[in-house]
Amino acid sequence: PDELAKELRIAAAVKWYEIGRVSQGRGAEIAGLSRAAFIDALSSYRVSPMQYTEQELVDELSDAN
């Protein structure tokens, strides 16, 4: 039961991060992980640690030129 509860906290934090409801720091806190471990968890769930909207990415790329 404890392991299941931990996995559910991590999964919820990853999903909330993925949809933009929490930051990496808050997600790590919810998951009960360090920020580095949370980034590893994002990777294992195939969620990018970068939170960019499409417009932010376009703006960043246009600034790079």
C-alpha positions as CSV (number, residue, x, y, z in Angstrom):
1,P,0.0,0.0,0.0
2,D,2.8,2.5,0.8
3,E,4.5,1.8,-2.5
4,L,1.2,2.2,-4.4
5,A,0.6,5.5,-2.6
6,K,4.1,6.7,-3.6
7,E,3.6,5.8,-7.2
8,L,0.2,7.5,-7.3
9,R,1.7,10.7,-5.9
10,I,4.4,10.6,-8.5
11,A,2.0,9.9,-11.3
12,A,-0.3,12.7,-10.2
13,A,2.5,15.2,-9.9
14,V,3.9,14.2,-13.4
15,K,0.4,14.6,-14.9
16,W,-0.2,17.9,-13.2
17,Y,3.2,19.1,-14.4
18,E,2.5,17.9,-17.9
19,I,-0.7,19.9,-18.2
20,G,0.9,23.0,-16.6
21,R,-0.9,23.0,-13.3
22,V,2.3,22.8,-11.2
23,S,5.9,23.8,-11.5
24,Q,8.8,21.4,-11.4
25,G,9.5,22.4,-7.8
26,R,5.9,21.9,-6.7
27,G,5.7,18.7,-8.6
28,A,8.7,17.3,-6.9
29,E,7.3,18.4,-3.5
30,I,4.0,16.7,-4.2
31,A,5.8,13.5,-5.4
32,G,8.0,13.5,-2.4
33,L,11.2,13.6,-4.6
34,S,14.1,15.9,-5.1
35,R,13.8,18.1,-8.2
36,A,16.5,16.0,-9.9
37,A,14.6,12.8,-9.1
38,F,11.3,14.4,-10.3
39,I,13.0,15.2,-13.7
40,D,14.0,11.6,-13.9
41,A,10.4,10.6,-13.1
42,L,9.3,12.9,-15.9
43,S,11.6,11.1,-18.3
44,S,10.3,7.6,-17.2
45,Y,6.8,8.8,-18.0
46,R,8.0,10.4,-21.3
47,V,7.1,13.9,-20.2
48,S,9.4,16.7,-21.3
49,P,10.9,18.7,-18.4
50,M,10.6,21.8,-20.6
51,Q,7.3,23.7,-20.3
52,Y,7.0,25.9,-23.3
53,T,3.9,26.9,-25.1
54,E,4.0,26.9,-28.9
55,Q,4.2,30.7,-29.0
56,E,7.0,30.8,-26.4
57,L,9.0,28.3,-28.5
58,V,8.4,30.4,-31.7
59,D,9.5,33.5,-29.8
60,E,12.6,31.8,-28.5
61,L,13.5,30.5,-32.0
62,S,12.9,33.9,-33.6
63,D,15.1,35.6,-31.0
64,A,17.9,33.1,-31.8
65,N,18.1,34.3,-35.4
